[in-house]
Amino acid sequence: MSRQRIRDIRHDELIDATIKAVHKHGYAAVTMTEIAREAGATAASINYYFGSKERLLGATMQHLLSLLRAAVLRRVAMAATPHERLMALLEANFDDSVYTTEQCSLWVQFWGSAPYVKSLARLHNINRQRVTSNFRAELRALLPEDRRETVREALQSYMDGVWLEATHSSQPLDAAAARDEARRVAQLLLDSEV
């Protein structure tokens, strides 16, 4: 059991190192050596745990997807109405556990690479379908049919845009302020007549 625990800890350290290295060097350009240096490990140890750079990057994205999913589940569990659930979905995307400059950078680079890497495209499609489905479900109870898709697209584009801007931040991100702003934007969209 202790051996498994050490392996899990090392796995998490390598994932964290990958996030940092990709932010520093770029998704396509980062090397196993740079990731290993960030982790205080060797490229051979990364190969032992993951087998290849592509599998490491895939595991890193799966890790980030699981953090996002946990944030969604945690926040939605506290919401009682469709309006509260919609706000919870938005807030989850700016949760302290996922809304950091390094993670936003990795996500944006992932989105850019996904069309060219089959395993990443699959993860991207799963995530996009989940987000779209969640928003549609809550908007169904809040808006007439002729406005739902416009508001959904605007909310998803807003989130993507904020994350894109976050990748260029030289200061730590303020997740609480981002959640507040997301709620204001969502309320403006819900209240608009367009």
N, C-alpha and C positions, 0 to 999 in steps of 0.2 A: 504494500500500500504506500509506504514512504517513497519507494522508487517511482511509482506512478505520479505522486504529488510533485516530485522534483521535475519530472518530465513535463507536467502541466505548467509549472512555473516557468520553465525554460521556453516552452511553446509561447506563452504570453509575452515573455521578454522579447522573443524574436518578432512577434507581431508588432509590438510597440516600436521596436527598432526599425521595422519596415516602414511604419507610418512616418517616423521622423526622417528616415533616409529618402523616402519618396518625396517628401516635402522639400528637402534640401536639394536633391539632384534631379528630380523629375521621374515620372512613372516609366517612360520608355528608356531613359538613360541610366537609371540606377542599376548598380551591379551587385551581385551577391557579396563581393568583397566590401563594398560600402555599407551594406546592411550589416554584415558581420562586424565591421569596425564599430558601427553604432551600438551593437549589442555587446561588444567586448567578447566576441566569439570568433570562430573561424568559418570560412565558407563551407568547409567540410561538415561542420556541425549543423549548418542550415540544410545542407543536402541530406543529412541523416534524418532530420525532422520532416522535411518537406519534399525532397527529391529534385526540385527544380525551382527556378525563379518564378515561372508561371504558376506553379502550385502554391508557392509562398504568397504571391500576390492574390491569388484566388482565396486562400485561407484568410488573408488579411481583410479582404472585402467581405467574406462571410462573417468574420468577427464584427466588423462595423455594422453589417446588416442585423446581426443579433443584438447589438447594443441599441440600434434604432428600434427594433421590434420590441425589446424590453421596455424602452421608454414609452412607446405607444401603448403597450398593454398596461403599464403602471398608471399612466395618465388617464386612459380611457376607463379604467376600472373605477376611478373616482368621479366620473361624469354620469349624470342621471338623464339628461335630455339630449336631443339631437344637437342643439346649439352648443351645449357643454362638450359633447363628444367631438364636434367639429373643431372647437377651440383646442381640445386636448390633442387632436391629431396634429394641428399646427404647432402647438407647443412642444410636442415630442421631437419635432425636427430641429428644435433649438434647445433641446435638453442639454444640461451641463455635460452629460456623458458623451454627447456626439458633436456638439457645436464648439469645436476648437479650430484654430487656424490650420493645424497639421491635418486634422481629419477632413476638414472641408477641402483642403488642397488635394488630398488623396481621392476623395469622392469625385471632384471635378475632373481630375486626370483619368479616373476610372471611367466616367461617362464618355470622355473623349476617346478612350482606347477600346471600349466595349464593342463597337461595331467591327473591330478587326481581330478580336480574340474570342473564339467560340465560347469558351467557358465563362468569360467575363460577360459576354452578351447574354447568356442565360441568366446570370445573377442580376444583371441590369433589368432584363425583362420582368423577372419575378418581382423585383422591388417596385418597378414602375406600375405594374398591374395591381400590386397590393395598395399602393398609395392612391391610385385612381379609383379603385373599388371602394376604399374606405371613404374617400371624399364623396363619391357618388351616393353612397348609402346614407350619409348624414344630410347631404344637400337635398335629397329626395323629400325629406320631411320639412325642409326649411324654405324651399323656393319652388315657384311654378316651373314646369318642365322646360319652357322656352328659355329660362335663364340659367339652369343648372350647369350645363357644359361650359358656358362662358365663364361663370364664377369659378368652377373647378379648374379650368385651364389658367385663369388669372392667378388663383391661389398657388397652383403648382409652379407656375412661371415665377411668381414672386419668391417662393422658397428657393428655387434654383438660382435666381438672381442674387439673393442675399448670400447664399453659399458661395457663389462665384466671387462676389465682392470680398467675402471673408478670406479667400485664399491670398489676397493681396494685403491683408492687414499686417501692419508692423507692430501693433499693440495686441495684447490679449483680448479676446472677444468677450463681450458682455452678454451672456446668454439670457439673463433676465430681461435686459432691455430689448433684445431681439424678440423674445416671446411677447412682450408688451406691444411692440410695434406690429408684430404679426397679427395679434388680436385686433388692433385698430384697423389694419388693412382689411382683414376679413369682415369686420363689422361694416366698414364703408361699402364693401362689395355686396354684402347682404342687404344693406339699407338702400342701395342705389336702385333707380328705376330702369336703368339700361338693361 
